[in-house]
């Protein structure tokens, strides 16, 4: 039988070198890795972080920014006036509507109508306009400021 190889056979293999990667920071903090290093006698470094976990005062810039916001904006917003509150209530009662029914007709929450009648709401021209249309009374303008 004839041989498939003619001549001498040479191997051109190169040596393979395996490099072990350095451990990552997270792996170094792993309790198992720390215990193994302690058992094998390797050096273990502990670092105490400065003020770690302590309640800190906010930086001075945050305090100054808050003071600036308070100075720039008015402390109290205008609320619905007594005349407007009474006009809403009177018109609603004359039409024999509950606060919930009025709210449904103006497409708002019943809480909104309640806040307007209690004087706790900040006047919104769109809501007042819807109430004017449904109740048939004038709630905006010079007479009700």
LINVEN-V718520 format. One record per backbone hydrogen bond with DSSP energy under -1.0 kcal/mol. NH is the residue of the N-H (numbers start at 1). CO is the residue of the C=O. If there is no record, write none. Layout:
NH_CO, NH_CO
This chain:
28_24, 29_25, 34_30, 35_31, 36_32, 37_33, 38_34, 39_35, 40_36, 42_37, 52_49, 54_51, 62_59, 63_59, 64_60, 65_61, 66_62, 67_63, 68_64, 69_65, 70_66, 71_67, 72_68, 73_69, 80_121, 85_81, 86_82, 87_83, 88_84, 89_85, 90_86, 91_87, 92_88, 93_89, 94_90, 95_91, 96_93, 97_92, 102_98, 103_99, 104_100, 105_101, 106_102, 108_103, 112_109, 113_109, 114_110, 115_111, 116_112, 117_113, 118_114, 120_115, 121_115, 128_124, 129_125, 130_126, 131_127, 132_128, 133_129, 134_130, 135_131, 136_132, 144_141, 145_142
